[in-house]
Amino acid sequence: MFSLNLFVPNCVLAMEFYKNVFGAVAIHSSFNAPTGFKSAQFKIGDANFAMADENADLGSKSPITLGAVSMCIQIDVEDVIEWNTVDKGFSPKIANGVLKIVEKALKLDSYLIAPSTEDKPLCCTKDGVQFCNLKDPFGFIWSLCRTTISSKSQTEQSTT
């Protein structure tokens, strides 16, 4: 088993954000009083994460400090958008859980990133992968994604 270790400017603020937006559950946290260094372990669903305050002296820098991020953290969800059999396309009806996550994240200084936009936050690839991309206030990119397609949807897509 593995976990991602996220370096953030402020571990306490990041933990609150991940709890509020993704329903993260804290497993462990620690604070080093002499240095002020903070770290935590948490879960989102079945995925384990570790997090720590960035420390440039040790080479652990956050995406904000680096000015870039080299990965996307993908969270698989049940339904991002529903298949609409009437017009053989995707309806604007957003799965309630994903909509709540997006709304919470946007209120807490996150923003949608391409190809997601405010007018069209949810996207679909040609092979039916449905997703929404967010960038959190700590510089990480999160993709809320449905990678498995029902056999009904696959059949309908192949006939279009």
DOBA-233197 format. One line per 8 residues: number of its first residue (from 1); for each residue x, y, z of N, C-alpha, C, O, CB. Coordinates in steps of 0.05 Angstrom, whole numbers, m for minus. Each point is the difference from the previous one (the first is absolute). Last residue first. Glycine has a CB too. Layout:
! residues N
NUM = X/Y/Z/X/Y/Z/X/Y/Z/X/Y/Z/X/Y/Z  ...
! end
This chain:
! residues 160
160 = m479/122/m632/m2/28/m9/22/7/m19/2/23/m9/m22/m11/52  6/m97/3/m19/3/m22/m2/29/m9/m15/6/m19/m10/m44/37  81/9/54/10/m13/m24/m19/3/m23/7/m3/m23/18/m29/51  m48/64/59/21/16/m12/10/m12/m26/6/15/m19/8/0/65  m79/m61/5/m11/24/m12/21/17/m13/m5/11/m22/m31/m12/57  64/m76/11/m15/m7/m23/m12/24/m14/2/3/m24/m13/m46/46  56/56/59/19/m8/m20/m15/m7/m26/9/8/m22/23/m25/57  m83/36/42/12/25/m11/20/m7/m23/1/14/m20/m6/8/65
152 = m34/m94/1/m21/15/m15/12/25/m13/m5/5/m23/m30/m22/55  88/m34/27/m2/m13/m26/m21/14/m17/3/1/m25/12/m45/45  36/102/53/m19/m22/0/m1/m12/m28/5/14/m20/m32/7/58  116/25/m1/m25/8/m14/m18/m24/0/8/m23/m5/16/56/m24  67/9/86/m15/m24/m9/m26/9/m11/m14/17/11/36/m46/23  39/92/1/14/m14/m21/m15/m24/m10/6/m10/m22/36/26/41  m56/83/32/m14/m26/m2/13/m14/m24/m5/6/m23/m39/12/43  78/69/49/m1/m16/m25/m17/m25/3/1/m14/21/44/32/m33
144 = 1/81/50/m22/m17/8/m8/m15/m25/m8/12/m19/m9/20/57  112/16/m11/m19/m8/m22/m21/m18/12/6/m22/8/30/27/m44  42/73/70/m17/m23/7/m19/m5/m23/m12/19/m11/15/m9/61  96/46/m25/m22/m4/m19/m14/m26/8/12/m20/5/12/45/m42  37/50/98/m4/m27/m11/m24/m1/m18/m20/13/4/41/m32/37  12/97/13/14/m5/m26/m4/m27/m12/11/m5/m21/21/37/37  m72/14/63/27/m8/7/16/m9/m25/23/m8/2/m39/m6/43  m79/38/m42/16/24/7/29/m6/7/15/18/5/m57/2/11
136 = m10/m83/m88/m5/9/27/17/23/8/19/7/m15/m32/m53/27  m31/9/m107/26/6/12/m5/11/27/m14/20/3/37/m11/m48  m82/m77/m27/2/22/19/29/5/8/16/m19/1/m62/9/16  m22/m46/m96/27/6/11/m1/25/17/m11/21/m8/32/m43/m31  m89/m63/0/1/28/7/27/5/13/7/m14/18/m58/17/m12  0/m87/m73/18/11/21/m5/30/4/m12/13/m17/46/m48/5  m56/m70/m44/m12/25/9/17/12/23/8/m15/18/m55/m1/m32  58/m57/m73/9/7/27/m10/28/7/5/20/m14/37/m49/9
128 = m54/m18/m82/m21/0/20/9/5/29/m16/m2/18/m6/m29/m47  70/33/m61/m5/m28/9/m19/m1/24/m2/m21/13/47/8/m31  m18/97/m20/m12/m16/m21/m7/m28/8/m19/m12/m10/43/40/m23  m20/43/112/18/m7/m22/m15/m16/m21/m22/m9/5/62/9/27  m79/76/37/0/m28/m6/19/m5/m23/0/15/m20/m48/m19/35  19/82/71/9/m7/m27/m1/m30/m4/m3/m15/18/33/56/m19  m67/47/71/4/m28/m5/6/m6/m29/m13/11/m18/m18/m21/56  14/99/m5/20/m11/18/6/m30/m5/22/m9/6/m37/42/27
120 = m24/54/m85/m1/m29/m5/21/m13/18/22/m7/m9/m38/14/m39  1/85/57/m24/m6/m16/m3/m30/m5/m23/m9/m2/28/54/m20  71/m13/69/m24/5/16/m26/m6/m16/m19/m9/12/45/44/13  58/m92/m53/m5/29/2/m24/4/17/m15/m19/6/35/28/m51  58/m91/11/m23/8/16/m2/30/1/20/14/3/m17/m56/25  69/m12/m69/m21/12/m17/m25/8/15/m19/10/m12/37/m37/m25  52/60/79/m7/m11/m26/1/m30/m1/18/m12/12/m1/54/m33  m36/3/115/21/3/m20/m8/m15/m25/m17/m18/1/52/22/35
112 = m81/46/60/m1/m20/m21/23/4/m19/7/23/m6/m57/m27/10  56/34/101/m12/8/m26/2/m23/m20/16/m18/3/m3/66/6  m10/m16/106/9/m18/m22/m11/11/m25/m17/18/0/18/m58/30  m19/78/60/23/9/m16/12/m20/m19/23/3/m8/m14/26/45  m91/m42/17/24/0/16/25/5/m16/21/m13/4/m44/m18/28  m65/24/m70/m4/19/22/25/3/17/3/20/14/m51/m31/m14  46/m54/m69/0/27/m12/m4/22/21/11/21/m2/m29/m40/m40  12/m73/69/27/7/m8/2/29/m11/18/15/6/m10/m64/m16
104 = m93/13/32/16/4/24/28/10/m8/10/19/12/m36/m54/13  m31/9/m96/m10/24/13/17/7/25/8/23/4/m54/m33/m21  64/m71/m27/8/23/m17/m9/26/14/16/18/1/m19/m46/m43  m25/m52/82/29/3/3/9/24/m15/16/16/10/m11/m66/m6  m95/27/m13/6/10/27/30/5/4/8/20/11/m49/m44/6  12/m17/m97/m8/28/1/6/13/27/10/22/1/m46/m32/m34  48/m83/23/21/15/m14/m6/30/1/17/17/4/m8/m56/m34  m73/m19/67/25/0/15/21/16/m13/14/15/14/m26/m60/3
96 = m73/33/m62/m1/17/23/26/1/16/8/22/8/m56/m33/m6  42/m4/m108/m4/m17/23/3/17/25/19/16/3/m2/m57/m27  m50/86/m65/25/m7/13/m6/m17/24/m19/6/16/41/36/m32  m70/m11/m81/m6/m9/27/25/m11/13/11/m20/m9/m58/10/m5  34/43/m78/13/18/19/m5/m9/29/9/14/19/m13/23/m52  10/m108/m51/m18/20/11/15/18/20/21/m7/9/m61/m24/m14  76/m25/m84/1/2/29/m18/22/10/2/23/m10/45/m41/10  m68/m41/m90/22/16/10/0/1/30/m14/m15/13/12/43/m54
88 = m65/m65/m24/25/m14/m3/24/17/9/22/m2/m12/m43/m25/m25  m75/47/46/15/14/m22/28/m13/m4/17/12/m13/m42/30/24  m38/m84/49/m17/14/m19/16/12/m23/m7/m4/m23/m25/13/61  69/m55/40/m6/m17/m23/m17/15/m20/m3/m10/m23/6/m30/53  72/69/45/m27/8/m8/m6/m16/m26/11/6/m21/m7/41/43  66/m57/68/m4/m4/m28/m29/6/m7/m18/m9/14/54/m26/m15  18/81/85/m17/m23/m8/m3/m1/m30/m1/21/m14/m23/m18/57  109/31/24/m24/10/m14/m16/m24/m10/11/m22/m2/12/65/m11
80 = 42/m60/76/6/28/m3/m23/14/m14/m10/20/10/60/m30/m12  m42/m83/64/m11/13/m23/8/29/m1/m5/14/20/m34/m46/m20  83/m29/62/m20/m17/m12/m10/12/m26/2/m13/m21/m16/m3/66  114/38/m14/m26/4/11/m20/m17/m15/6/m10/m22/5/57/36  103/m31/6/m21/m13/m16/m26/3/15/m2/m4/24/35/m29/m43  58/94/18/m19/m12/18/m22/m12/m17/m14/14/m15/24/18/53  98/4/m53/m26/m7/m11/m16/m14/22/9/m18/13/11/13/m59  67/77/32/m11/m20/19/m29/m6/m9/m17/18/0/47/m1/39
72 = 60/19/m95/m28/5/6/m9/m22/19/5/m24/m6/m14/47/m40  111/25/19/m18/m23/1/m28/10/5/m5/23/8/42/m52/9  43/85/m17/7/m20/m21/m19/m24/0/6/m20/m13/41/35/17  m43/99/19/m7/m26/12/4/m21/m22/m6/5/m23/m28/16/55  69/89/m6/m8/m22/m18/m9/m24/16/7/m4/23/25/21/m59  10/61/74/m14/13/m23/m9/m20/m20/m6/7/m23/34/33/30  19/m48/82/13/m8/m25/m12/15/m24/13/3/m21/m4/m48/41  m46/59/66/27/9/0/14/m6/m26/15/16/m10/m14/m22/60
64 = m87/m28/m40/m2/29/0/29/12/m1/5/18/m16/m49/m19/41  32/m93/m15/m4/9/m28/m1/31/m2/8/12/m20/m33/m54/11  81/4/91/m28/m3/m9/m2/9/m30/18/14/m9/m35/m6/56  106/m51/3/m13/25/m7/m28/m6/m10/m5/m20/m13/49/41/2  48/m66/59/m29/m6/m2/m15/26/m4/m6/14/20/12/m55/10  91/31/m15/m8/m6/m27/m30/m7/m3/m8/m7/m22/54/m8/14  7/44/87/0/m29/m4/m9/m7/m28/m1/m24/m7/m8/17/56  11/97/m21/26/m10/8/3/m30/m5/22/m10/m4/m19/47/38
56 = m87/9/m46/18/4/m23/28/m11/7/14/m9/m18/m40/50/4  m72/m68/49/26/8/12/21/2/m22/11/m21/m8/m24/m1/53  m105/12/m24/24/0/m18/24/9/16/m2/15/19/m27/m6/m59  m51/m61/87/7/27/m7/25/m1/m18/18/m17/4/m37/36/39  m43/m104/m45/19/14/18/4/28/m10/m3/7/m23/26/m50/34  m83/m59/m23/3/28/m7/19/12/20/1/m7/23/m48/10/m43  1/m102/m25/17/12/21/3/29/m9/m1/6/m23/25/m50/37  m100/m39/m38/17/23/m7/16/8/25/m8/m5/22/m26/22/m56
48 = m34/m103/m12/16/12/22/17/22/m10/11/m1/m22/m11/m43/45  m99/m4/m57/27/9/m6/14/13/24/m12/17/13/m3/m10/m61  m78/m42/37/19/m21/7/29/9/m5/18/m16/5/m52/m17/m16  m34/109/27/m9/m26/m8/19/m21/9/7/m2/24/m30/22/m64  70/54/59/m23/8/m16/m10/m26/m13/13/m11/m17/4/60/8  52/m25/98/m12/m17/m20/m22/15/m15/m15/16/13/26/m57/14  87/66/34/m29/0/m3/m9/m18/m22/16/m10/m16/m17/56/34  89/m1/48/m8/m22/m17/m31/0/0/m13/5/20/55/m33/m9
40 = 40/107/12/m25/m14/5/m2/m24/m19/12/m1/m21/m34/43/37  91/46/30/m5/m21/m20/m26/m14/8/m9/2/22/59/m7/m32  19/100/32/m25/m16/4/m2/m21/m22/9/4/m23/m32/36/45  99/34/31/m6/m18/m22/m25/m17/6/m2/m11/22/51/10/m35  3/67/68/m27/8/m10/m9/m18/m23/m20/6/m12/30/41/26  72/m50/45/2/9/m28/m26/11/m11/0/14/m19/36/m48/13  m28/2/98/23/17/m5/2/11/m28/8/23/m5/16/m50/39  m98/m33/m9/0/27/12/25/16/m5/m3/24/m7/m26/m43/42
32 = m22/m58/m91/27/2/12/2/29/11/4/18/m15/17/m54/m16  m107/m34/6/10/28/0/27/0/14/2/m10/23/m49/30/m24  m32/m93/m50/21/6/19/9/29/m4/m3/12/m21/17/m60/22  m99/m33/m25/13/26/m5/22/5/21/m2/m11/22/m40/30/m44  m31/m101/m25/21/8/19/10/28/m8/1/7/m23/12/m55/31  m91/11/m49/9/m24/13/20/7/23/m1/m11/21/m5/m16/m65  m80/80/m12/27/1/11/6/m26/14/m16/m11/15/13/61/m9  m64/m32/m90/0/m8/28/29/0/10/17/m14/m11/m60/m14/5
24 = m18/78/m79/24/m13/10/m3/m6/29/m12/15/15/40/8/m50  m89/19/m36/m8/m18/22/24/m16/11/m4/m22/10/m41/19/m30  44/74/m50/0/m28/m8/m9/m19/22/0/m25/m5/36/37/m27  m38/85/46/m6/m4/m28/m3/m29/m7/m20/m8/m13/44/50/2  m1/m13/101/m24/14/m9/m9/m7/m28/m23/m3/m5/36/39/35  70/m71/6/m23/m10/15/m26/12/m11/m20/m15/m5/49/10/46  51/37/m77/m6/m27/m10/m23/m13/16/m15/m16/m11/64/12/m3  m20/91/42/m11/1/m27/m7/m28/m10/m23/m4/m9/51/44/m1
16 = 16/m33/93/m28/10/2/m13/1/m28/m23/m8/m3/36/35/43  78/m50/m37/m16/m21/12/m29/8/2/m18/m15/m6/58/m1/31  22/81/m54/m5/m20/m20/m17/m23/11/m18/m9/m14/62/21/m8  m15/55/82/m20/11/m19/m7/m21/m22/m23/m3/m7/40/50/16  52/m70/51/m25/3/15/m23/9/m19/m21/m11/0/47/21/43  64/m15/m76/m12/m26/4/m27/2/13/m19/m15/m7/64/m5/10  11/88/m65/m12/0/27/m16/m25/4/m22/m2/m11/21/53/12  52/m36/m81/10/22/15/m9/0/29/13/9/18/m12/17/m60
8 = 13/m120/m12/m18/24/m1/12/23/17/16/m5/18/m56/m26/m24  57/m75/m41/13/22/14/m16/25/m4/m6/7/m23/51/m29/17  m69/m90/2/m4/27/m11/15/20/18/m2/0/24/m43/m13/m43  45/m97/m6/9/19/21/m1/28/m12/15/6/m18/14/m41/41  m80/m67/m42/12/24/m11/8/18/23/m14/2/20/m13/m5/m62  23/m106/48/m16/24/3/15/23/m13/24/0/m2/m44/m17/46  12/m101/m45/15/25/m1/m18/23/7/m25/m3/0/56/m16/m35  m19/m99/40/m17/24/0/18/25/0/22/m1/10/m59/m24/15
! end
